[in-house]
Amino acid sequence: MQYSKILLDHFTNPRNVGEIPDADGVAGIGDPSCGDFLKVWIKVRDFHIVDIKFKCKGCPAAIATASVMTELAKGKHVDEAAEITDELIAEAVGGLPPEKVHCSNLGATALYEAIMSYVVGSVQGERSG
């Protein structure tokens, strides 16, 4: 299996690993007991993702695509970040072998779900505040 230099760099030196204790949005995708699992935390200010962290259990492609996803999302308006696709993530790591294309789905899905978690939390906060 051939991985790009970009993917290998993000696998061996993943960016933005960790948790955000007071995150504005959180999402977990996958099954932690038997396969790839990704959890994403986002911090939002003025509708922009100012910080993003992740923890991932999975293969090199899953970890690398999660790392790249955080770099693609950081600093973006939540609307723009919500439009980050599996294809964009796969392209950003220099492509994926066909049997690993599904790994990019974790990052895009977890990011979108974390943003939705933030949106729902914001709406609920407005109603109770």
N, C-alpha and C positions, 0 to 999 in steps of 0.2 A: 504494500500500500504506500503510495507516494503522497506526502504532505508538502505543502509549500513552505518556504522559509518563514513567511509571515505567520502561518498557522503554528509552526514549531516554536517560533518566538513567543507567541501568546500562550502556548501550552507550558513552556518552561519558565516564562516570566509573566504570569497572568496579571493584568491590571485590575485595580479596584476590587480586590478580594476582601471580604469581611462583611460586617453587618452595620446597619445604622440603627442604633437603639430607639431613636425618636423619629423613625421614618414616617413620611407622609403617605407612602404607598408600599405595599408588600405583596409579593405573589410567589407561590411555589408551583412548579410544573414538573410532572414526571412522577415516578414511583421510587421513593428512597430505599425501599426494601429489596428491590430486584433489578433496578436498571438506572439509567441516567436520571438525575434529579437536579433541578436548578431552582434556587431561591434568589429573588432579587428584591432589594430595598432601594427606594428613591426618596430624595429630599427635594422639595419643590419650593421655589421662591418666585413670586411674580410670574407664575405659570411656566417657569423654566426649570429643568432638572439641574440643580446645582451640585448634587452629589448622587452617586449611584454605587452600590456595592452588590457583590454576588457571592454565593457559595455554590459549588457544583460538585456533584459526585458523578463521574462518568469518564468516558474515553477522552483521549487527547483532543479530538475534534469538538466534543461537547464543551470542554473547558475553554479551548481557544475561541470558539464562536461566542461563548458567554463573555469572555474578556473583550473581544472586539465589539460586541453589542454595547457594552458599557461605554466604550470610547465613542461610538457613534451617537449615543443618546445624550451624553453629558453636555450641558450647555444649551441643549435644544428646547424649544417651546414644547410643552406636552403634546400639542396637536401634531407637530412635526415628528416628534419621537414615536408617537403612536403609529406612524406610517412606516416605520422601519420594518422591512420585510425579511423573510427568510433568504430570499435571493440577494438582497443587499448585503446581508451578513456573510453569506457564502462568498460573494464577490470580494468583500473586504478582507477575507483571510486568504485570498489568492485561489479560491476554488476548493471544492471538496470532491473526494472520490465518490462515485455514484452510491456506494453502500454507506456513505456517511452524510449524505445530503440531509437526512432527517435530523441531524444534530443541530443544524441552524434553526430548526423549528422551535427548539427549547428557548433560545434567546429572544426571538421575536415575540413568541407567545407570552413568556414570562414578563417581558417589558410591557407589553400591552395590558396584561392583567394587573401589573403593579400600578400603571397609570389609571386604569379603571378603579382600582382600590382607592387611589388618591381622589379621583373625581367623586366617587360615592361618599367618601369621608368628608369632602368639602361641602357637598350638598347637604348631608346630614348635619354638619356643623352649623350651616347657615340656618337650618330649620330650628335647631335647638338653641341657637345663640341669640 
